[in-house]
Amino acid sequence: MNFMPSLTQALPLLAVLAPILLVMGLSVGRAQPVALRLAPWAALPGLVCTFLSNGADQNVSWLLLGTSLGLDTTGRSFLFLFSVLWLAAGLYTRGYLADDPEKKRFWIFFLLTMSGNLGLPLARGIIDFYLFFALMSFAAYGLVVHDGSAAARRAGRLYLSLVLAGEVLLFVGFGLAVHTSQSLLLTDIARHLATADQRDLIIGLVLAGFGIKAGIIPLHIWLPLAHPAAPVPASAVLSGAMIKAGLLGLMRLLPLGEVLLPGWSQVLIISGVIMAFYGVLVGIVQLQAKTVLAYSSISQMGFPLIGLGLGLAQPAAWPLLAPAVIFYALHHGLAKGALFLGVGMGGAQSTGLLTRLSLAFLLILPALSLSGGPLTSGALAKSALKPFIGGAPEIWAASLPWLLSLAAIGTTLIMARFFFVLHAGPDRGHAPIISMWTGLGLTVGGVLLCAAALVPLGSDRLDVPSPSWGQFWPVATGIILAGVFWIRSRGRTAPQEPVIPAGDLFAILETAGRAFSAAMLIVIAKCVTPVQKKTAGIAATISTTRLFHTRLPLPAVELVIRRLPAAGACFALLLLLLLYL
């Protein structure tokens, strides 16, 4: 037996294992200096794999439960996006956290999350996909809570709660899908799902599970809290790469191109439209640059979701529509990664005029791209989607073109808001050094490649559209409106808190939780007898602990999280349910 596969065959495995090997190196005293020097480059094998891998499946029986890795057209495009973002964030981290005493801990979680994320486009089986997705999701908790602040712990608790819920939903959905298809291959599962008896239940579970990561409203509430809490390079990959993992999951599992599903098409299109406008409306009132970008990501993820809805409405057109959806993911991921990395440099007080002008130039390009300005990747992405709007359900065929133009105005407004709070807001950046410029330059270079349609999309290459009035007027209108709002706001005292708090719906849940705790305390106080007062005091102490904003110290919270009795009970119940079904 040949245990030494060729280099091209080994590249998919190396892309996944390189970050894990570096984690092991960071855990060994003598190897730590070498591992720290190599850690920023851990995503490089994945990027090389994008261009050199021959696409043949590689079966690795000793990895996890037996792993099958390979690259198809969709996987190659997403692996390119993920690898570029992780490489850029890694190089950026080298300078950004150079003086951080806890940088070793950050690198460990960073590399573990990277391994899971890079494994997703390579996974050919559903077990591999689930395990890579779980590794990415749980390891990212360490990135969110890295600085240990109260805001970071609050964001981490919410993130971990939603991750657990999402994993349970996916576990059940995947189990039912495997039972229906009698296969572990993702391609077989998607094909059999088209005619499965429990098709709607499985699609609902998968949509909710991946929707948490993709930021589908109302499952988006972790994004606006996690992004400001995490260090800048972590925010870049959370928004640019991790939320695209949710989109990749939907593309792998939904029966796209197999069957007409008008009901689910409506669900996805409506969800996408709501996201496109809701993200803008809440984002333009935020006071921190990273929070504004988080809501912008929610808004922008609505567009590929609309693309998936169009795909379910016209299955015969999906082979032509898929490259447009993938390109939108590439364009947004690279542009948003660049903007997040710019936040860590834009607020630095010691930068000179030339540095600030250079940074502004590098950030204006991805901002215009997101707005869909002429000759940008955004214009190309939106023009690639528009030919398929005519096949949408009747109510949307006429309204979607105007809604997309109005959404472009909103995107321009939220980009203007981003530059305003970046300049005047409370964010404080890091004095830029060469490795940070390199990371930022890599993402901006990716945006330029998207604008020229030179990113890997298989044999399909999108045609670059000529500049048109339809591309220009939404951006121009957004710039004019932003200028009017800025003039009207001059001289006014800046608010200390946003009109709508970050997390929006989560803030309502927190308020409701505190009100419920207070009500329970009153009920207990009125119902207990004098003999029970001591017990009531204990109950009161428990009930006054906030539902989400707990007062317990971090070590106690971590001990509770490690035990996870509720999660274990849920999984046991779900296993019994699967056996019954």
N, C-alpha and C positions, 0 to 999 in steps of 0.2 A: 504494500500500500504506500502511496506517495504522500508523505506528511509535509512536503514542502511545495505548496502551490506556487504558481508563477506570481510575479509582482502584481499584475492586473487582477488576478483572482484574490490576492490577499488584501487588496486595498479596502474593500468594504469592511472586512474584519478589523483592519488596522484603524480605520476611521472611528470605530466604536471603542476599541481597546486602548488606543493611545491616551485618552484622558484618564482611563482607569489606571493604567500603568503609572502615570504621573501622580495620581492620588496615592498609590502605594509608595512611590518615591518620597512624597512629602511626609509619609508616616515613618520613614527610616532616617535617623539622625544624620548619618554620613551622606545620604543621597539628597537631602533637602536642598542644598545650594544649587545642585544641578537641576533638580526638578523645578525649582522656582524660576530658573533661567529658561527652561524649556516650556513651562506652562503657558505663556502667551501664544505659543505656536502650536498648541495641541489640536487646533481645528484644521491645520494644514493638510494632514492626510485625507480628511474629508473633501477638501477643495480639490486636491489632486485626483481623488477618486471620481469626482464629477466629470473630469475630462478624459481620464485614462481607463476607467473601468469598462470592460466589454459588455457589461449588463447581464452576464450569465449568473444564474443562481449559485450560491456557495452554501453548502450544507455543513454546519458546524455542530456536530453531535454533542460535544462536551460543553458548549456554552448554554447557560440557562437550562431549559428543558429540551434542548435540541433546537438550534437556530438555523433559519434559512435567510440568507442575505442576498440582495440583488438590486439592480437598478432598472426601472422602466423609465419612460419619458417623464411622467409626473414626478417620480422619485428623484430623477436627476436634477430637475429644476428646483425642487425644494431643498435638495442637499446643497446645491450651489448657494441658495439664499442663506440657509442655516450656517454653512461653513464660512461664508464671507462675514456674516454678522458676528459669529463667535470669534473669528480671527481678529476682526477689528476691535471687538470689545476686549479681547485678551491683551492686545498690544496697548490699548488705552489704559487698561487696569494696571499695567506695569508701571506707568507713571502716576496715575491717579491715586493708587494706594501704596505708593513707594514708602511712605512714612507711617503707614497704618500698622500698629502693633499686632493687629489680628488678621493681617493679610494672609497668613497661612491657612487659617480657618476659612476665609473667603474663597481662596483658591480651591480648597477641597470641595466645597459645595458648588462652586463655579464649574469645575471639571466634571463632577458627577452629573449635574444638570445638562452639561454639554453632551456627555456620552448618551444620555437618554434621548436628547433632542436629535442628535445626528443619527441615532439608530432608527428613528421613525421612517424616514424616506427609504431606508434600506430593508426594512422588515417586509418579508413576503407572507408571513403567517400571522394569524390573529393573536396567538399567544405571545410571540415576539413583540408585536406592536403594543399589546397591553402592558407588557413588562417594561418596555422602553418608555412608554407614556407615564407609567407609575413612577419610574426612577426619575424622570425629568420633573414631574409634578412635585414629588415629596422633597427632592433635593433643593428645589427652588425656594423652599421655605427658609433655608439658611441664608439665601441671598436677601430675602425680604426683611428679615429681622437682624441683619448684620450689625447695625450700629447700636442695637439694644435699647433704643429710646422707647418712650411710652407709645409714640405714634407707630413705630416699627412693630412693637409687640401687638398692638391693636390690629394693624394690618395683617400681621402674621397669623393671628387667631382666626380672623375672617377667612384668609386665604386657605389655611389648613382645613377649616370646616367645609368649605366648598370643594376642596380637593377630595376629601373623604366622600362627600356626597356624589361627586362626579365619578369617582372610581367605583362606587357601588352601582350606580346607574349603568356604567359601561360594562361592569362585570356581569350584570344580569342580561343586558342587551347582547353582549358577545356570546354568553352561554346559550341564549335562545337562538341566536344566529347560527352557531355551530350545530346545535341540535336540528335545526331546519335544513341546513345544507349538507350535513354529514361530511364536512371538510373543514380543514384548518387554514386553507389558503384564502387570502383576502379576495382575490379575483373570483373564486368559486362562490364565496359567501355573498358578494354583491350580486352575482348573476342569479343565484337561487332565491335571494331575498325578493326579487321582482314578483315571484309567484307564491311566496310563502303565506300560509294561513294567518300567521301572527305578524305579518309585515308591518302593519301600522303601529303595533306595540313596540316592535324592535326599532323602527325608525324614530319613534318618540323617545325611547330610552337613549339611543345613540345621539340624537339631536340635543337632548338635554345634557348628556354627559360631556360631549365635545363643545356644546354651547357655553359652558362655564369657562373653558379656556379661550374660546373665540370671542367672548364678551357679548354674547347675545342678551339683549335686555329681556327680563330683569336679572339675568345671571351675571351681569357685568360688574357688580358692586365692589369686587375685590380690586379691579384695575386702578381706579382713581386713588385708592389708599396704598396699594403696593408700590406703584411707581414712584411717588414722592419719598416713600420710606427707604427704598432700596438704593444702594450706591448707583451712580450714573451709569457705569458699564452694565450693571445688572438690569437697570431699567431699559437699556437699549435692546438687550436680548429678550427681556420679558415681552416687550411690545413688538419688536421686529421679528422674532423667531417663535417664541412660545405660543403666542395667540394664533400664529399660522399653523401650529401643530393641530389645533382644533379644526381648522379648515381642511388640512390634509386628511384628518380622520374622517370627516364627512365625505370627502371625495373618494376615499377608499371604501367606505361602507355603504353609502347610499346607492341604490340601483340606477345610477345615472347612465343614460343611453340604453337601458334595458326595457323600460316600461313607462307609459304615460301616467303620471300621478298629479292630476290637477289640484287636488286638495292640499297636498304637501307643497306643491308649487306655490300656491297662494300663501301658505304659512311662511315660507322662506322669503318670498317677495315682500310681504307685509312687514316681517321682522327686519329685513334689510332696510326698508324705507324708514321705519321708526328709528332704527339705529343711526341712519344717516343724518336725521334732523335732531334727534334727542341729544346725541353727543355734542352737536354744535351749540344747542340752546343752553345746555348746562356748562359746557366748557368755556364759553365766552365770559362767564361771570367769575371764573376761578382766579385766584391770586398767586398761584405758584406755577412756574413754567412747566414743570413735569406733570402737574395735574391737568393743565390745559392740553398737553400732548396726550395724556391718557384718554381724555374724552374725545380728542381727535381720532385716536386709534379706534375707539368704539364706533365713531361715525364712519370712518373709512372701511371698517370691516363689514359694514352694511352692503357695500357694492359687490364684493365677491359672493356674499350671501344671496343677493339678487341674481347673480349669475348662476348659482346653483338652482335657484327657483326657476329660472328660464330653462335650465337643462332638464328639469323634471317635467316641464310643460312641452318640450319638443325633443324627445329622446333621439330622433334621427339626426338632429343637429349637434348633439353633444360632442362628437369627435372634433368638430370645428370650434365649438364654444369652449371646450376645456382649455386650450392654449390661452384664450383671453382671460379666463378666471385665474389661471396660474400666473400669467404675466401681471395681473393686478396685484396678486400676492407678492411677487418679486418687487414690483415697483414700490408698493407701500412699505414693505419690510425694510428695504434699503434706505428709502427716504426718511422714514421715521427713526431708524437707527442713527442716521446722521444727525437729526435734530436733537435726539436725546444726548448724544455724545457732545454736541455743541453746548448744551446746558452746563455741563461741567467745566467749560472754558469761558463761557460768555459772561459769567458774573464776577470773574476775577478782577480785583481792584488794581492789581499791579501791572496790568497789560497796557502796552502803549497804543498809540493811534494806529500804526501800521498793523499791529496784531488784531486790533478790533475790526479794522476794515477787511482784513483777510478772512477773519472768522465770519463776518457778516456776509461776504461774498459766497463763502462755502455753504452757509445756511440758507441763503435766499434761493439757491437752485433747488434743493429738495422741497422747500416750502412752496415754490411755484409749481413744482411737479405734482405735489399733493392737490393743489388747487386746479390742476388741469390746464395750465397756461400753454400757449402755442409752443410747438417744438420741444415739449417736455415729455417725459415718460408718462405723466398723468394724462396728457392729451391722447397719447397712443393707447393707453389702457382703456380709456372711456370710449374711444372710437372703435376699439375692438369689440366692446360689448354691445354697442348700439345696433348693429345689423340684426341681432337676435331678439330685439325688443318686439318686433312685429309678430313673433310667435308666442308672445306672452298671453295669458288669459285676457279676454276681451277688455275688461275694465282697465287693465294696465297698459295695453298696447298704445293707447293714445296719451295716457297721462305720464308714463315713465320718462319720456324724453324731457318734458318740462320739469318733472321732479328732480331729475339728475342735474339739470342746469341750475335749479334753485339750490340743490345741495352743493354745487360747485361754488356758488356765492357764499354759502355758509362756511365751506372749507376755507375760502379766502379770508373771511372774517375771523375765524378761529386762529389762522396762521398770523394775522395781524395782531390778535390778542397775545399770542405767544411771544412775538418780538417785543411787544410793549411790556409785558411782565418780566421778560428776560432782562430788559434794560432797567426797569424801575422797580421790579418786585424784590422780595426778600431772598431770592436764591443767591448763593455765593459760590462762585466757581473756584477751580484750581488753576494756579498759574500754569499755562500750557507749556509742555515740554515735547520733545521730538516724538516720543512714542505715542503721545496723545494725538498730535497732528497726524501721525501715520494712520492710526485707527480711524480718525475722522475722514482723512483723505481716501481711505479704502472704501468707505461707504458712499462717499460722494462720487468716487470713480464708478461704483456700481450703478448709481443713479444715471450717470452719463451713458453707461453701457445699455441700460434700459431704454433711454431716450433714442439711442441708435438701433434699438431692436437687436442687440448683439448678445443677449443672454441666452443660455441654453433652453430651448423649447422643443427639442427633438428635430424632426424634419420640417416642422411648421415654423415659418418666420413671418411675423406680423409686418404689414406694410406701414411705413411711417407716413402719417397723413400730412397733407399740406396745411399750413396755417389757414384758419378760417374765422369768420365772424362768430360762429357758434362757439369756438374755443376762447375767443377774446372777451366777449361781452360779459360772461359771468364773473371772470376774474377782475375786469375793470370795474364792474358794479360793486363787487366786494371791496375793492380798494377805496372807491369813492365813499361807500358807507362807513368804512373803518375811519377814513379821514374826518367825516362829519361827526362821528361819535367821539373821536379824539378831541376835536375842537370844542364840542359841547361839554366835555369833561374837564377841560383845563380850568384850574383854579379851585376845583372841588377837592375836599378832603378825601383822601383814599380810604376806603373801608378797611376795617381791621379783619373782618371775616367775610367770606363770600356769601352772597344772597342765598345760594343753594350750597350747602356744605359738600365737600368731597365725599363721595360714597352715596350721595343723594338718598336712595331708598334704604340703604343701611342705616342712615341717621334716623329715619322714621322707625325702623325696627328697634334700634337702641332705645329711643324714647318710649316706645311701646313696652319694651322689656323692663325699663325702670318703673313705668307706671304700674305694670303688672306686679312687680316686686313690692312696690309700696302698697298696693291694694291687698296683697296677700298678708303683709305685715299687719294691716288694720284688721283684717278678718281674724288673724291669729290672736291679736290683742283682745278682741271682743269675745272670742269663743272659749278661750282657755280658762280653766278654773285656777284659783290661787295655788293649788297644789302643783299645777302644771306650769307654773311660771318659769321655773328653771329650764324645763324642756322648751318652753316657748322662746326663751332667750336664745337658745341654740338655733331654733328654727328661724328666728328673726335675723340672726347673724347670717345664716345661709341665704335667706330670701333677699336680704339687702345687698348681697353680692350681685353686681350688675351682670345681666345676662351675657353681654359681650364684652363690656368694658370692665373686666374684673379687677378687684383691688388686690388679689393675691399676688405675692411677690413672684418674680420670674421663676426661681427654682421650683416653687410649689406647682406652678402652672406646667412646667416641663415634666414634672413627675406624673401629673395627671395625664398629659399627652402621651407619655411613654406607655402608660398602661392601656389606654384606649379601650376600656371595657365596652363602651357603647358601640364602637366600630366592630369589635369582635362579635358582639351579639347580632348586629345587623348582617354581617357576613354569614354567620351560622343560620340565621333565619332565611337568608337568600339561597343558601345551599339547599335547605329543606324545600324551599319553593321550587327550585330548579328540579330537584328529584321528583317532586309532585307533578310538575308540568311534563 
